[in-house]
Amino acid sequence: MMDSRKEKTDSPRLTCRDPEGRARLMPDVDLMAAIERLCQIEERGMGVLIMPRAEQQVRITEALKRKWKERRSGNASQ
Protein backbone atom coordinates (compact mmCIF):
# COMPACT_ATOMS: atom_id res chain seq x y z
CA MET A 1 0.00 0.00 0.00
CA MET A 2 1.26 3.48 -0.85
CA ASP A 3 2.30 5.83 1.94
CA SER A 4 -0.10 8.81 1.81
CA ARG A 5 2.73 11.24 2.65
CA LYS A 6 4.75 10.01 -0.34
CA GLU A 7 1.69 10.36 -2.59
CA LYS A 8 1.25 13.95 -1.47
CA THR A 9 4.80 14.87 -2.42
CA ASP A 10 4.68 12.99 -5.74
CA SER A 11 1.50 14.63 -7.01
CA PRO A 12 1.55 18.33 -7.88
CA ARG A 13 -0.82 20.75 -6.19
CA LEU A 14 -3.97 21.31 -8.20
CA THR A 15 -5.66 23.95 -6.07
CA CYS A 16 -4.85 26.95 -3.95
CA ARG A 17 -6.73 29.74 -2.19
CA ASP A 18 -6.81 33.39 -3.11
CA PRO A 19 -6.23 36.09 -0.45
CA GLU A 20 -9.98 36.09 0.33
CA GLY A 21 -9.92 32.33 0.98
CA ARG A 22 -11.75 31.19 -2.18
CA ALA A 23 -10.61 27.96 -3.83
CA ARG A 24 -8.78 28.33 -7.16
CA LEU A 25 -6.95 26.09 -9.59
CA MET A 26 -3.20 26.50 -9.61
CA PRO A 27 -1.86 28.29 -12.70
CA ASP A 28 -1.55 26.02 -15.74
CA VAL A 29 -3.60 23.20 -14.17
CA ASP A 30 -5.94 21.44 -16.57
CA LEU A 31 -9.49 21.42 -15.22
CA MET A 32 -10.07 17.84 -16.37
CA ALA A 33 -6.89 16.71 -14.57
CA ALA A 34 -8.17 18.32 -11.37
CA ILE A 35 -11.55 16.59 -11.74
CA GLU A 36 -9.81 13.27 -12.40
CA ARG A 37 -7.75 13.68 -9.21
CA LEU A 38 -10.90 14.50 -7.23
CA CYS A 39 -12.51 11.32 -8.60
CA GLN A 40 -9.51 9.27 -7.46
CA ILE A 41 -9.76 10.73 -3.96
CA GLU A 42 -13.50 10.03 -3.76
CA GLU A 43 -13.13 6.54 -5.22
CA ARG A 44 -10.59 5.66 -2.55
CA GLY A 45 -13.12 6.54 0.13
CA MET A 46 -16.43 5.54 -1.45
CA GLY A 47 -15.78 3.20 -4.36
CA VAL A 48 -16.12 3.71 -8.09
CA LEU A 49 -19.29 5.19 -9.56
CA ILE A 50 -19.62 4.91 -13.32
CA MET A 51 -22.53 6.56 -15.08
CA PRO A 52 -22.98 6.70 -18.84
CA ARG A 53 -23.11 10.25 -20.15
CA ALA A 54 -26.03 11.32 -22.24
CA GLU A 55 -25.15 12.56 -25.73
CA GLN A 56 -26.43 16.03 -24.81
CA GLN A 57 -24.05 16.17 -21.85
CA VAL A 58 -21.13 15.20 -24.10
CA ARG A 59 -21.96 18.09 -26.45
CA ILE A 60 -22.32 20.54 -23.55
CA THR A 61 -19.00 19.41 -22.09
CA GLU A 62 -17.20 19.86 -25.42
CA ALA A 63 -18.73 23.33 -25.86
CA LEU A 64 -17.65 24.35 -22.35
CA LYS A 65 -14.11 23.09 -23.03
CA ARG A 66 -13.94 25.16 -26.23
CA LYS A 67 -15.17 28.30 -24.46
CA TRP A 68 -12.69 27.77 -21.62
CA LYS A 69 -9.79 27.35 -24.06
CA GLU A 70 -10.87 30.49 -25.95
CA ARG A 71 -10.96 32.48 -22.70
CA ARG A 72 -7.55 31.15 -21.63
CA SER A 73 -5.98 31.95 -25.00
CA GLY A 74 -7.60 35.42 -24.96
CA ASN A 75 -6.21 36.13 -21.48
CA ALA A 76 -2.74 34.98 -22.50
CA SER A 77 -2.61 37.48 -25.38
CA GLN A 78 -3.51 40.45 -23.15
Summary of the structure (lengths in Angstrom):
residues: 78
radius of gyration: 15.9
end to end distance: 46.7
largest distance: 46.7
contacts: 126
relative contact order: 0.08
helix: 58%
strand: 8%
